[in-house]
Amino acid sequence: MPLGPVQPGPVQPGVVPPAASGFGPPPGPPAAATAPTGRSGGNLRRNTVWAFVGALLASAGWATAVIVVPDLVSTDSSPRSLGGYHLSDDFCATAKPSRLLQTYTVTTDSNSPSHHTDRNPALDSMNCSMSLKRTAGTGGSSASAEYASAYIRADLHKAVNPAPELRANKALYTARGYQATDLPGLGEEAYFLYKDDGSSTYHSLYAEVDVLDGGMTFYLTYNASYSQGKDNPPSMNDLRTALQADADNALRAMRK
């Protein structure tokens, strides 16, 4: 059974008790005499001064951390670098979907193509809309050509970090039955969305590439409807390849 603690006996004045074996170093020299009560105010003042100096040093250290290591104080909502991305006045020309236009031509009606650029201290945005017609020799005659549309948009977020919203967008589409595929090597994060709401005789296709790169977000969307027996609709892999290539070209053009 372990023994309880040994109670120290009385200590004679001026005699230093021996240290207990195995319980730390021997005690130091006797403590200095207690300062007269009249000097307690001086000790208090010195403590107050040192507390103030310590606060200043802590504040200076925090300021240095903010300047030298900004990630220490950044949050999920902090703005991100735009990384050289800039606006253009004609986004249809800047983000021209060349791979998609190997299969389609752009219809030139009153609303196609159309583009718009908005400037704001917190958010710059540019977009492009195109009505597309299947070209002859790509799966059917010109008389049986099918129609599609493309929508392209890029936002430059200067006041917030857009990453949480882009990731939430992916989760929302997935919950609605869209297939989501990550696209490594395209911006900081990118994914491809796809859904075919059709049947054996009719196809309603939706495909989209979304990209996050710092404070820039990019979206390239494709919609089309196909009737079976005319042109065969493009496959999911074909659309992913085309939209990924066009998104990559658009991002490069936005940094020129």
Buried (B, 14 or more C-beta within 10 A) or exposed (E): EEEEEEEEEEEEEEEEEEEEEEEEEEEEEEEEEEEEEEEEEEEEEEEEEEEEEEEEEEEEEEEEEEEEEEEEEEEEEEBBEBBEBEBBEBBBEBBBBEBBBEBBBBBEEEEBBBBBBEEEEEBBBBBBBBBBBBBEEBBBEEEEBBBBBBBBBBBBBBEBBBBEEBBEBBEEBEEEEBBBBEBEEBBEBBBBBBBBEBEEEEBBBBBBBBBBBBBBBBBBBBBBBBEEEBBEBBEBEEBBBBBBBBBBBBBEBBEE
